[in-house]
């Protein structure tokens, strides 16, 4: 254990001079208050520490004590359903001890060390084990079975096993004799450095859809399990609400929601909503499979920088058990701003817009921890990262957005005009993209239908055609267009309003299963083909429009329940009836 004294204080950055023995990324206690800090630089005579708590009131000469280990999180039952700050301190427990305002230097167990868990021990004496080997199972929540594992860097032979029963997370469960002859007691609790990726056997091909129930995402810009996505948008475009929808409905076993530098009332809303919302797969509160990390805008900036690493480490831990985990990071721009502030305190040479030159490598290091992997214990698991980006003024050319685009494969660009027109999700279908479409094509064929990719391509072509035609319409109006082009505009309206726009407050529209999405596309294109056939026969589009069939198809998203998809047949018959009546009337 290394001791030193404070030489200089600059906001969250503290310097210790002429002390040898500190190591990079070592966790330390700073000042008489025992503030949590981390060594981030060793330059000649100086050791530089970033402090994760407010440094007001501490003075030069106060002690700095290292603990010899890197900044780590504790991994054990008790994580799911909890709410932590950026360095995994449990906020609910701290509130019970300190009240509404957290005391500085508070020392409290990160996880409950006294709670007794019902543990089913599955390991047997004589088993040869290594990292990832499952030794016990715990019903952590009514939804999640926690699989206690041998820590990654330990291997050997089990020489003693405790019977199943009630134990705390610090009670040993098995004893492992290692190759050097030492016997290691293994309990439910393990620790892992937040900046170190947890090991796995190999990354696998990403070819399975992460279903979200949001039509514009699942259909036009799908994301795969183990993939990466960014949601950039200016203030008021719905970044946070879009992530809330994804957290509620995404086809993931566990959700890790990181509020990084966001407003406190938003995190309160998340906590309240998730505790009230019923998980459609289990009929249990959604909080039973959610971890919340709250590092709001008024919390120390250094802890904001650490929060996304804390979140990704917790996600990797549950991935190692064989779960599919989705991370919502809201927002990575606030995290980048924390990097910029700390970099400025360190007097580093700034790059574009004052951000540090290592911003791209930090973003890459974060997003590269996503993936669909084969775990050490033979199970498959995934971590999907969905990060919000908050460019100032909605300028997508700023450094955080541009560097994020280099490392993600799904870009959901939010549009201010769509948001102000109350079109949600406000994802611009012309400025967004997904590189997973081709890789997921076979998945859609096997799990939805063989026409899904073809119909999606037709929908996209119609929307692109509308964009081209709108340039003409703005100049000379739509009345001068031929009926064929006016039909493209009308069907594009049906697609925009009836398909891409979605109502999060409507029971049938907040989440839409893929089968219904596919049938809605088929119905819209069925209407398009019918109307196009009539127009090509010389029948005016106005006659088709007068029947009200376009608006009827728009309302399908509300009128057909998600569990009564057979009603789509009625709508196709109604389209056929409209076609026959128009032909009969026009011929007469």
C-alpha positions as CSV (number, residue, x, y, z in Angstrom):
1,X,0.0,0.0,0.0
2,X,1.5,3.3,-1.1
3,X,1.0,6.6,0.8
4,X,1.5,10.2,-0.3
5,X,0.2,13.7,0.3
6,X,-1.7,16.1,-2.0
7,X,0.6,18.6,-3.7
8,X,-1.8,20.3,-6.1
9,X,-5.6,20.4,-6.6
10,X,-7.3,21.4,-9.9
11,X,-11.0,20.6,-9.8
12,X,-11.3,16.8,-10.0
13,X,-7.6,16.4,-10.7
14,X,-5.1,16.0,-7.8
15,X,-1.3,15.7,-8.0
16,X,1.0,13.9,-5.6
17,X,4.7,14.7,-5.9
18,X,7.9,12.8,-5.2
19,X,6.2,9.5,-4.2
20,X,7.1,6.2,-5.9
21,X,4.9,3.1,-5.8
22,X,1.6,4.2,-7.3
23,X,0.6,2.3,-10.4
24,X,-1.5,3.3,-13.4
25,X,-5.3,2.9,-12.9
26,X,-4.8,2.1,-9.2
27,X,-7.7,3.0,-7.0
28,X,-6.8,5.5,-4.2
29,X,-8.4,7.3,-1.3
30,X,-7.8,11.0,-1.4
31,X,-7.8,13.5,1.5
32,X,-9.0,13.2,5.1
33,X,-12.5,12.5,3.8
34,X,-11.3,9.4,1.9
35,X,-12.6,10.4,-1.5
36,X,-12.4,7.7,-4.2
37,X,-9.9,8.4,-6.9
38,X,-7.9,6.7,-9.7
39,X,-4.4,7.2,-10.9
40,X,-4.5,8.3,-14.5
41,X,-0.9,9.6,-15.1
42,X,2.6,9.2,-13.7
43,X,4.9,12.0,-15.1
44,X,8.4,12.1,-13.6
45,X,7.9,13.5,-10.1
46,X,4.1,13.7,-10.3
47,X,1.4,11.2,-9.9
48,X,-1.9,12.5,-11.3
49,X,-5.2,11.3,-9.9
50,X,-8.8,11.9,-11.0
51,X,-11.2,12.1,-8.1
52,X,-14.8,10.7,-8.5
53,X,-16.3,12.9,-5.7
54,X,-16.3,16.7,-5.2
55,X,-12.9,18.0,-4.1
56,X,-14.1,21.2,-2.4
57,X,-12.6,21.6,1.0
58,X,-9.6,19.3,0.7
59,X,-6.2,20.9,1.0
60,X,-2.6,20.3,0.0
61,X,-0.8,18.1,2.5
62,X,-3.8,15.8,3.1
63,X,-3.0,12.0,2.7
64,X,-3.5,9.9,-0.5
65,X,-3.6,6.2,0.1
66,X,-3.5,3.6,-2.6
67,X,-5.1,0.1,-2.3
68,X,-2.9,-1.7,-4.9
69,X,-5.8,-2.7,-7.2
70,X,-7.4,-1.0,-10.2
71,X,-10.8,0.6,-10.1
72,X,-13.2,-2.4,-10.1
73,X,-16.8,-3.3,-9.7
74,X,-18.2,-6.1,-7.6
75,X,-20.1,-8.9,-9.5
76,X,-22.6,-11.1,-7.6
77,X,-26.3,-11.5,-7.1
78,X,-28.0,-8.2,-6.2
79,X,-27.1,-6.2,-9.3
80,X,-30.4,-6.7,-11.2
81,X,-33.1,-4.3,-10.1
82,X,-30.6,-2.0,-8.4
83,X,-29.6,1.6,-9.2
84,X,-26.0,2.6,-8.9
85,X,-23.9,5.7,-9.5
86,X,-21.1,5.8,-12.0
87,X,-18.7,3.7,-9.8
88,X,-21.3,1.1,-8.7
89,X,-22.2,2.6,-5.3
90,X,-25.8,1.7,-4.5
91,X,-27.8,4.9,-4.4
92,X,-30.8,3.4,-2.6
93,X,-28.6,2.1,0.2
94,X,-26.7,5.4,0.4
95,X,-30.0,7.3,0.6
96,X,-30.9,5.2,3.6
97,X,-27.6,6.0,5.3
98,X,-27.0,9.6,4.2
99,X,-30.5,10.9,3.2
100,X,-31.2,12.7,-0.1
101,X,-27.6,14.1,-0.4
102,X,-24.7,11.7,-0.6
103,X,-21.9,12.3,1.9
104,X,-18.4,12.5,0.5
105,X,-16.1,9.6,1.1
106,X,-19.0,7.4,2.2
107,X,-17.7,3.8,2.6
108,X,-20.4,1.3,2.0
109,X,-20.5,-2.2,0.5
110,X,-21.2,-2.0,-3.3
111,X,-23.5,-5.1,-2.9
112,X,-25.4,-6.4,0.1
113,X,-22.9,-8.7,2.0
114,X,-25.4,-9.8,4.6
115,X,-28.4,-10.9,2.5
116,X,-28.9,-14.7,2.5
117,X,-29.5,-16.2,-1.0
118,X,-31.0,-19.6,-1.8
119,X,-28.1,-21.2,-3.6
120,X,-28.3,-24.4,-5.7
121,X,-24.8,-25.7,-5.9
122,X,-24.2,-27.6,-9.2
123,X,-20.4,-28.1,-9.0
124,X,-19.1,-31.5,-7.7
125,X,-16.0,-32.5,-5.9
126,X,-13.3,-33.6,-8.3
127,X,-14.4,-31.4,-11.2
128,X,-11.7,-29.8,-13.2
129,X,-12.6,-26.2,-13.6
130,X,-11.4,-23.0,-15.2
131,X,-12.7,-19.5,-15.7
132,X,-16.4,-19.3,-16.5
133,X,-17.3,-22.7,-15.1
134,X,-20.7,-22.5,-13.4
135,X,-20.6,-23.7,-9.8
136,X,-24.0,-22.5,-8.5
137,X,-27.3,-21.0,-9.5
138,X,-29.3,-18.3,-7.7
139,X,-32.8,-17.0,-8.4
140,X,-31.6,-13.3,-8.4
141,X,-35.0,-12.0,-9.5
142,X,-38.2,-13.8,-10.5
143,X,-37.0,-13.5,-14.1
144,X,-33.2,-13.9,-13.9
145,X,-31.3,-16.9,-12.7
146,X,-27.8,-15.8,-11.6
147,X,-25.2,-18.3,-12.6
148,X,-22.2,-18.1,-10.3
149,X,-18.9,-18.8,-12.1
150,X,-15.3,-19.5,-11.5
151,X,-13.4,-16.2,-12.0
152,X,-11.7,-16.0,-15.4
153,X,-8.1,-16.2,-14.2
154,X,-8.5,-19.2,-11.9
155,X,-8.3,-22.9,-12.8
156,X,-7.7,-26.2,-11.0
157,X,-9.6,-29.1,-9.3
158,X,-12.5,-28.7,-6.9
159,X,-11.5,-30.4,-3.6
160,X,-14.4,-29.3,-1.4
161,X,-18.0,-28.3,-2.1
162,X,-20.6,-26.9,0.2
163,X,-24.2,-28.3,0.0
164,X,-27.0,-26.3,-1.5
165,X,-28.6,-23.9,1.0
166,X,-28.6,-20.3,2.1
167,X,-25.4,-18.3,1.9
168,X,-24.2,-14.7,1.6
169,X,-22.2,-13.6,-1.4
170,X,-19.0,-13.7,0.6
171,X,-19.4,-17.3,1.9
172,X,-17.2,-19.7,0.0
173,X,-19.1,-22.3,-2.1
174,X,-16.2,-24.4,-3.5
175,X,-12.5,-24.8,-2.9
176,X,-10.3,-25.1,-5.9
177,X,-6.8,-26.6,-5.7
178,X,-4.7,-24.7,-8.3
179,X,-1.7,-26.0,-10.3
180,X,0.7,-24.4,-7.8
181,X,-0.9,-26.4,-5.0
182,X,-2.6,-23.4,-3.4
183,X,-6.2,-23.8,-2.4
184,X,-8.5,-21.0,-3.5
185,X,-11.9,-20.4,-1.8
186,X,-14.5,-19.4,-4.4
187,X,-17.6,-17.4,-3.3
188,X,-20.4,-15.8,-5.3
189,X,-18.6,-12.4,-5.2
190,X,-15.9,-11.5,-7.7
191,X,-14.3,-8.2,-8.7
192,X,-13.3,-7.1,-12.2
193,X,-11.5,-3.9,-13.4
194,X,-14.0,-1.7,-15.3
195,X,-11.5,-0.8,-18.0
196,X,-10.5,-4.4,-18.8
197,X,-12.6,-6.5,-21.3
198,X,-13.8,-9.7,-19.8
199,X,-12.4,-12.7,-21.7
200,X,-14.4,-15.0,-24.1
201,X,-13.5,-17.8,-26.6
202,X,-14.4,-16.1,-29.8
203,X,-16.7,-13.5,-31.4
204,X,-19.3,-15.1,-33.6
205,X,-21.0,-13.9,-36.7
206,X,-23.7,-11.3,-36.0
207,X,-26.8,-12.7,-37.8
208,X,-29.7,-12.6,-35.3
209,X,-32.1,-9.7,-35.1
210,X,-32.5,-7.7,-31.9
211,X,-36.3,-7.2,-32.2
212,X,-37.4,-3.9,-30.9
213,X,-41.1,-3.7,-31.9
214,X,-40.4,-0.3,-33.5
215,X,-41.3,-0.5,-37.2
216,X,-38.9,2.1,-38.5
217,X,-36.0,0.2,-36.8
218,X,-36.9,-3.4,-37.3
219,X,-37.9,-2.9,-40.9
220,X,-35.7,-0.2,-42.4
221,X,-32.7,0.0,-40.0
222,X,-32.5,-3.3,-38.1
223,X,-29.8,-4.0,-35.4
224,X,-28.5,-7.4,-34.7
225,X,-27.8,-9.0,-31.3
226,X,-24.2,-8.0,-30.4
227,X,-24.4,-5.0,-32.7
228,X,-23.7,-1.3,-32.2
229,X,-26.0,1.6,-32.9
230,X,-26.0,5.4,-32.3
231,X,-29.0,7.7,-31.9
232,X,-27.8,11.2,-32.7
233,X,-30.2,14.2,-32.5
234,X,-30.5,17.7,-31.2
235,X,-32.4,18.8,-28.1
236,X,-36.0,17.8,-28.2
237,X,-35.8,15.2,-31.0
238,X,-36.6,12.3,-28.7
239,X,-33.2,10.5,-28.0
240,X,-34.1,9.6,-24.5
241,X,-37.6,8.6,-25.2
242,X,-36.4,6.4,-28.1
243,X,-34.0,4.7,-25.8
244,X,-36.8,4.2,-23.2
245,X,-38.9,2.4,-25.9
246,X,-35.9,0.2,-26.9
247,X,-35.2,-0.6,-23.2
248,X,-38.8,-1.5,-22.6
249,X,-39.4,-3.6,-25.7
250,X,-36.1,-4.9,-27.1
251,X,-35.7,-8.6,-27.3
252,X,-32.9,-8.7,-24.7
253,X,-32.7,-10.8,-21.5
254,X,-31.2,-7.9,-19.5
255,X,-31.1,-4.2,-19.9
256,X,-28.4,-2.0,-18.6
257,X,-29.5,1.7,-18.7
258,X,-26.7,4.2,-18.2
259,X,-27.8,7.8,-17.5
260,X,-24.5,9.5,-18.3
261,X,-24.8,13.3,-17.5
262,X,-28.5,13.4,-18.1
263,X,-31.0,15.4,-16.0
264,X,-32.0,13.9,-12.7
265,X,-35.8,14.0,-13.5
266,X,-35.2,11.8,-16.5
267,X,-33.5,9.1,-14.4
268,X,-36.4,9.4,-11.9
269,X,-38.8,8.9,-14.8
270,X,-36.9,5.8,-15.9
271,X,-36.9,4.3,-12.4
272,X,-40.6,4.9,-12.0
273,X,-41.6,3.7,-15.4
274,X,-39.5,0.5,-15.3
275,X,-40.9,-0.4,-11.9
276,X,-44.5,0.0,-13.1
277,X,-44.2,-1.4,-16.6
278,X,-45.0,-5.1,-17.0
279,X,-42.6,-7.1,-19.1
280,X,-44.7,-8.6,-21.9
281,X,-42.6,-11.8,-21.9
282,X,-42.9,-12.6,-18.2
283,X,-45.7,-10.4,-16.8
284,X,-43.3,-9.2,-14.2
285,X,-42.1,-5.6,-13.6
286,X,-39.4,-4.6,-16.1
287,X,-37.1,-3.6,-13.3
288,X,-36.7,-7.4,-12.6
289,X,-34.3,-7.6,-15.6
290,X,-32.9,-4.0,-15.6
291,X,-29.8,-2.4,-14.1
292,X,-29.8,1.4,-13.8
293,X,-26.6,3.5,-13.6
294,X,-27.4,7.1,-12.7
295,X,-24.7,9.7,-13.1
296,X,-26.7,12.9,-13.5
297,X,-25.5,16.2,-14.8
298,X,-24.9,17.6,-11.2
299,X,-22.7,14.6,-10.2
300,X,-18.8,14.8,-10.4
301,X,-17.6,14.9,-14.0
302,X,-14.9,12.2,-13.4
303,X,-17.6,9.6,-12.3
304,X,-19.5,10.4,-15.5
305,X,-16.4,9.3,-17.4
306,X,-16.3,6.0,-15.5
307,X,-20.0,5.2,-15.7
308,X,-20.0,3.7,-19.2
309,X,-17.2,1.4,-18.3
310,X,-19.1,0.3,-15.2
311,X,-22.1,-0.4,-17.3
312,X,-20.3,-2.4,-20.0
313,X,-18.5,-4.5,-17.3
314,X,-21.8,-5.4,-15.7
315,X,-23.2,-6.3,-19.1
316,X,-20.2,-8.5,-19.9
317,X,-20.6,-10.3,-16.6
318,X,-24.2,-11.4,-17.5
319,X,-23.2,-12.1,-21.1
320,X,-20.7,-14.6,-19.6
321,X,-23.7,-16.4,-18.1
322,X,-25.3,-16.9,-21.5
323,X,-27.6,-13.9,-21.5
324,X,-28.3,-11.4,-24.2
325,X,-27.7,-7.9,-22.8
326,X,-28.6,-4.5,-24.3
327,X,-26.9,-1.3,-23.1
328,X,-28.6,2.1,-23.4
329,X,-25.9,4.8,-23.0
330,X,-27.5,8.2,-22.7
331,X,-25.6,10.1,-23.7
332,X,-22.0,9.5,-25.0
333,X,-21.7,13.2,-25.8
334,X,-21.9,14.0,-22.0
335,X,-19.3,11.3,-21.5
336,X,-17.1,12.9,-24.2
337,X,-17.6,16.3,-22.5
338,X,-16.3,14.8,-19.3
339,X,-13.2,13.6,-21.1
340,X,-12.7,17.1,-22.5
341,X,-13.0,18.7,-19.1
342,X,-10.5,16.3,-17.5
343,X,-8.2,16.7,-20.4
344,X,-8.3,20.5,-20.0
345,X,-7.4,20.2,-16.3
346,X,-4.5,18.0,-17.3
347,X,-3.3,20.7,-19.7
348,X,-3.3,18.3,-22.6
349,X,-3.1,19.5,-26.2
350,X,-6.7,19.8,-27.4
351,X,-7.9,18.5,-30.8
352,X,-11.0,19.5,-32.7
353,X,-13.5,21.6,-30.6
354,X,-11.3,21.1,-27.5
355,X,-11.9,17.3,-27.3
356,X,-8.8,15.3,-26.5
357,X,-6.9,13.7,-29.3
358,X,-7.6,10.2,-27.9
359,X,-11.4,10.7,-28.2
360,X,-11.7,8.3,-31.2
361,X,-9.7,5.5,-29.5
362,X,-11.8,5.8,-26.3
363,X,-15.0,5.6,-28.4
364,X,-13.6,2.6,-30.3
365,X,-12.6,0.9,-27.0
366,X,-16.2,1.3,-25.7
367,X,-18.1,0.1,-28.8
368,X,-15.6,-2.8,-29.5
369,X,-16.8,-4.4,-26.2
370,X,-20.1,-5.2,-27.9
371,X,-20.4,-8.5,-29.7
372,X,-22.0,-12.0,-30.0
373,X,-19.6,-14.3,-28.3
374,X,-18.9,-17.9,-27.4
375,X,-18.2,-17.8,-23.6
376,X,-15.6,-19.6,-21.6
377,X,-18.2,-22.0,-20.3
378,X,-19.5,-22.9,-23.8
379,X,-22.7,-20.8,-23.7
380,X,-23.4,-18.0,-26.2
381,X,-24.2,-14.5,-25.1
382,X,-24.2,-11.0,-26.5
383,X,-23.8,-7.4,-25.6
384,X,-25.6,-4.8,-27.8
385,X,-24.6,-1.2,-27.4
386,X,-27.1,1.6,-28.3
387,X,-25.5,5.0,-27.6
388,X,-27.3,8.4,-27.8
389,X,-25.3,11.3,-29.1
390,X,-26.3,14.9,-28.4
391,X,-24.6,17.1,-31.0
392,X,-24.8,20.8,-30.1
393,X,-27.4,22.5,-32.4
394,X,-28.1,19.2,-34.1
395,X,-24.9,19.5,-36.1
396,X,-23.9,15.9,-37.1
397,X,-20.5,17.1,-38.3
398,X,-19.2,17.7,-34.8
399,X,-16.4,15.3,-33.5
400,X,-18.4,13.0,-31.2
401,X,-21.0,12.2,-33.9
402,X,-18.4,11.8,-36.7
403,X,-16.1,9.6,-34.6
404,X,-19.0,7.5,-33.4
405,X,-20.0,6.8,-37.0
406,X,-16.6,5.2,-37.5
407,X,-17.2,2.5,-34.9
408,X,-20.9,1.7,-35.1
409,X,-22.9,0.0,-37.9
410,X,-26.4,1.3,-37.3
411,X,-27.1,5.0,-37.4
412,X,-30.5,6.3,-36.4
413,X,-30.5,10.0,-37.2
414,X,-33.2,11.9,-35.4
415,X,-34.7,14.8,-37.3
416,X,-35.9,18.0,-35.6
417,X,-38.5,18.7,-38.3
418,X,-40.1,15.3,-37.8
419,X,-40.0,15.7,-34.0
420,X,-41.7,19.1,-34.2
421,X,-44.3,17.6,-36.5
422,X,-45.0,15.0,-33.7
423,X,-43.7,12.2,-35.9
424,X,-42.2,9.7,-33.5
425,X,-39.8,7.9,-33.6
426,X,-38.3,10.9,-35.4
427,X,-35.8,8.8,-37.3
428,X,-35.0,10.3,-40.6
429,X,-35.3,7.5,-43.2
430,X,-33.1,9.3,-45.7
431,X,-30.2,10.1,-43.3
432,X,-30.1,6.8,-41.4
433,X,-28.6,3.5,-42.3
434,X,-28.0,0.0,-41.0
435,X,-25.1,-2.2,-42.2
436,X,-26.8,-5.3,-40.7
437,X,-29.6,-5.5,-43.3
438,X,-27.7,-7.9,-45.6
439,X,-26.5,-10.1,-42.8
440,X,-30.0,-10.4,-41.4
441,X,-31.7,-11.2,-44.7
442,X,-31.6,-14.9,-44.2
443,X,-32.9,-14.5,-40.6
444,X,-35.9,-12.6,-41.9
445,X,-36.6,-15.3,-44.5
446,X,-36.5,-18.0,-41.8
447,X,-38.3,-16.3,-39.0
448,X,-40.8,-13.9,-40.7
449,X,-41.3,-14.6,-44.4
450,X,-39.4,-14.8,-47.7
451,X,-40.8,-11.5,-49.0
452,X,-39.7,-9.3,-46.1
453,X,-36.5,-8.0,-47.7
454,X,-38.1,-7.5,-51.1
455,X,-41.0,-5.6,-49.6
456,X,-38.6,-3.5,-47.5
457,X,-36.7,-2.5,-50.6
458,X,-39.9,-1.4,-52.4
459,X,-40.9,0.7,-49.4
460,X,-37.5,2.4,-49.4
461,X,-37.7,3.1,-53.1
462,X,-41.1,4.8,-52.7
463,X,-39.7,7.0,-49.9
464,X,-36.7,7.9,-52.0
465,X,-39.0,8.7,-54.9
466,X,-41.1,11.0,-52.7
467,X,-38.0,12.9,-51.6
468,X,-37.1,13.5,-55.3
469,X,-40.6,14.6,-56.2
470,X,-41.0,16.9,-53.2
471,X,-38.3,19.1,-54.8
472,X,-40.6,19.6,-57.8
473,X,-43.7,20.0,-55.6
474,X,-42.0,22.8,-53.6
475,X,-41.4,24.7,-56.8
476,X,-44.6,24.2,-58.9
477,X,-47.0,22.3,-56.7
478,X,-48.4,18.7,-56.9
479,X,-51.3,19.4,-59.3
480,X,-49.0,19.5,-62.3
481,X,-47.6,16.0,-61.6
482,X,-49.0,13.0,-63.5
483,X,-51.2,10.6,-61.6
484,X,-48.4,8.0,-61.4
485,X,-46.2,10.3,-59.5
486,X,-49.0,11.6,-57.4
487,X,-49.7,8.0,-56.4
488,X,-46.1,7.7,-55.3
489,X,-46.6,10.7,-53.0
490,X,-49.9,9.4,-51.6
491,X,-48.4,5.9,-50.9
492,X,-45.4,7.5,-49.3
493,X,-47.7,9.4,-47.0
494,X,-49.4,6.1,-46.1
495,X,-46.0,4.7,-45.3
496,X,-44.9,7.7,-43.3
497,X,-48.1,8.1,-41.3
498,X,-49.4,4.6,-41.2
499,X,-46.2,2.6,-40.9
500,X,-43.1,4.7,-39.8
501,X,-45.0,6.9,-37.3
502,X,-45.7,5.0,-34.1
503,X,-47.7,5.9,-31.0
504,X,-45.9,4.9,-27.8
505,X,-49.1,5.5,-25.7
506,X,-51.4,3.2,-27.8
507,X,-51.7,-0.3,-26.5
508,X,-51.5,-1.9,-30.0
509,X,-49.0,0.5,-31.5
510,X,-46.3,0.9,-28.8
511,X,-44.9,-2.6,-29.6
512,X,-45.6,-4.3,-33.0
513,X,-44.5,-7.9,-33.5
514,X,-42.5,-8.7,-36.7
515,X,-45.3,-10.7,-38.2
516,X,-47.7,-7.7,-38.0
517,X,-45.0,-5.5,-39.4
518,X,-44.6,-7.8,-42.4
519,X,-48.4,-7.9,-43.0
520,X,-48.6,-4.1,-42.8
521,X,-46.0,-3.8,-45.5
522,X,-47.7,-6.3,-47.7
523,X,-51.0,-4.5,-47.3
524,X,-49.6,-1.1,-48.2
525,X,-47.9,-2.5,-51.2
526,X,-51.0,-4.4,-52.2
527,X,-52.9,-1.1,-52.1
528,X,-50.1,0.5,-54.2
529,X,-50.2,-2.2,-56.8
530,X,-54.0,-2.0,-57.0
531,X,-54.0,1.8,-57.4
532,X,-51.1,1.7,-59.8
533,X,-53.0,-0.8,-62.0
534,X,-56.0,1.5,-62.1
535,X,-54.0,4.6,-62.9
536,X,-52.2,2.8,-65.7
537,X,-55.6,2.0,-67.2
538,X,-56.3,5.7,-67.3
539,X,-58.5,6.0,-64.2
540,X,-57.8,9.2,-62.3
541,X,-56.2,8.9,-58.9
542,X,-58.8,11.2,-57.4
543,X,-61.5,8.5,-58.0
544,X,-59.4,6.0,-55.9
545,X,-58.7,8.6,-53.2
546,X,-62.4,9.4,-52.8
547,X,-63.1,5.9,-51.6
548,X,-61.1,6.6,-48.4
549,X,-59.1,3.4,-48.8
550,X,-55.8,5.2,-48.3
551,X,-56.8,6.5,-44.9
552,X,-58.3,3.1,-44.0
553,X,-55.0,1.5,-44.6
554,X,-53.2,4.2,-42.5
555,X,-55.5,3.3,-39.5
556,X,-54.6,-0.4,-39.7
557,X,-51.9,0.0,-37.1
558,X,-54.6,0.9,-34.5
559,X,-57.6,-1.1,-35.9
560,X,-56.0,-4.6,-36.1
561,X,-54.9,-6.0,-32.7
562,X,-51.5,-7.6,-32.5
563,X,-53.1,-10.9,-31.7
564,X,-55.7,-10.9,-34.5
565,X,-53.6,-10.8,-37.7
566,X,-56.1,-12.8,-39.6
567,X,-58.1,-9.5,-40.0
568,X,-55.6,-8.4,-42.7
569,X,-57.4,-10.7,-45.1
570,X,-60.5,-8.5,-44.6
571,X,-58.6,-5.4,-45.6
572,X,-57.2,-7.1,-48.7
573,X,-60.7,-8.1,-49.7
574,X,-61.9,-4.5,-49.1
575,X,-59.1,-3.3,-51.4
576,X,-60.3,-5.8,-54.0
577,X,-63.9,-4.6,-53.6
578,X,-62.8,-1.0,-54.1
579,X,-60.9,-2.0,-57.3
580,X,-63.9,-3.9,-58.7
581,X,-66.4,-1.0,-57.9
582,X,-64.1,1.6,-59.6
583,X,-63.6,-0.5,-62.7
584,X,-67.3,-1.2,-62.9
585,X,-68.2,2.5,-62.4
586,X,-65.6,3.8,-64.8
587,X,-66.5,1.3,-67.6
588,X,-70.1,2.3,-67.4
